[in-house]
Amino acid sequence: MNARFILLLTCLVMLASSPGSAQLFFFQNPFFQNPVTLDNLDGNYRTLAACAYQHLARRKAGLSRTEPQPGVVRIASAGERWELSFVNDEGGRQTRLEWTAGDYPSEFVLGTVRACAA
C-alpha cells in the first residue's frame, strides 16, 4: 500500500514538472477557456476585423487573421499570445468582440479595435 502511494506521488510530480503540463491542465489552454465578451461594437464584423487587422499589422508583427467558422473572424498574435474574435451579431449590424485565448490584449489593441467602430 505504501509503495503504491509513493509510485502515484512520483508520477504526479513528474507529470507536473513536464514543460507542457501547466498549459495542458490550467486555464491558458484555449480548449478549457470560454470566450469572454469584451465589447459590442456598431458595424459589420468583417469590416471591423479588416480595419483592426490593417491598423494593428502596421505596428505588430506576427499577426494572423482567420475565419474559423461562418460569422467569425479571428485575429491572433503569436508573439503576445492573444486571440480576439469578431463575431457577427444582429444580422451584421453589430459585432461582438470576444477574447478567446491567451493573454489579455493590451489597451493599445483594444483601443485600435474600438477606433475602427467609431
N, C-alpha and C positions, 0 to 999 in steps of 0.2 A: 504494500500500500504506500509506504513512504517513497519507494523507488519510482512509482508511477507519478506521484506528486512532483518529485524533483524533475522527472522527464518532461512532464507537462509544463512546469515553470520554465525549464530551459528552452523548450520550443517557443513559448510565448516571448521570452526575452530575445531570442534570435530573430523571431518574426518582427518584433517591434523595432529592432535595430537595423533592419534592412532598409536600403535607401528609399524604395517606393512605398513602404508600408504606411507612412504618415499620410501620403496622398491617397492611398487606397482606402484607408479606414476613416479618415476625417473629412471635414467639410470642403476642403479645397477641390475635391473630386467633383466634376460637374454632374456626374451621374447621381450624386446624393444631394445636390443643391437645387432647390426650387428657384425658378426665376423670381426676381424681385422687381416690382414696378417702380421705376424712378420718377416717371412723369407721363402725363398725357399731353400730347402736343397737337396743335392745329396743323393740318396738312397731310398729304399723302405719304405713306411710309417709304415708298421708293424714292420720291423726290427728296425727302428729308435725309434718307440714308446716303443718297448720291451727293448731296450738298455737304453733309458731315464728312464723308469719306474724302471728298475733294479737298476740303479745308484742313482736315487732320493729317492727310498724307503729305502736305507741304512741310509739316514740322515734325512728324513722327514716322520713323522708318519701321518696317516690319508689320504694317497693317495688312489685313486681308478682308475681303468683302465676299460673302457667300449668301446664297439663298437656299437654306437647308430644307425648306418646305414652302408650299404656297402661302403667301401672305406674310412672310417673314424675311427680312434682310438682316444679316448679322455682320457686324464689324468687330474684328478682334485684333488685339495687339499681342504678338508673341513675346516681345521684349518686356512689356509692362504687365503681361498676363491678365488681361481683362477681356470680356466679351459683352457687347451691347447688342440687343436685338431690337429692331424696328418692326413692330407688329401692326398689321392692318387692323383698323378699328373703325366702326361706324361707316362701313361701306366706302372706305378710302378718304373720308373727311378728317379722320383723327388717326394719330399714331400713338401707340402705347410703347414707351421706351422701357425696356427691361434689361436689368443686369442679370446675365445668365451664368457666368462662371468667372473664376479667378479673383484677382484683387479688385477692390473697388476703384472705378475710374476716377481720375483726377478732376478737380474743378475746371481745369482748362478744357478737358474733353467734354464734360457735361455742358459747360458754357458755350462751347462751339456748336454742339448739337442743338441747344436751345436757341442760339442765334439763327440757325437755319430755319427755325419755325417762326421767327419774328417777322 
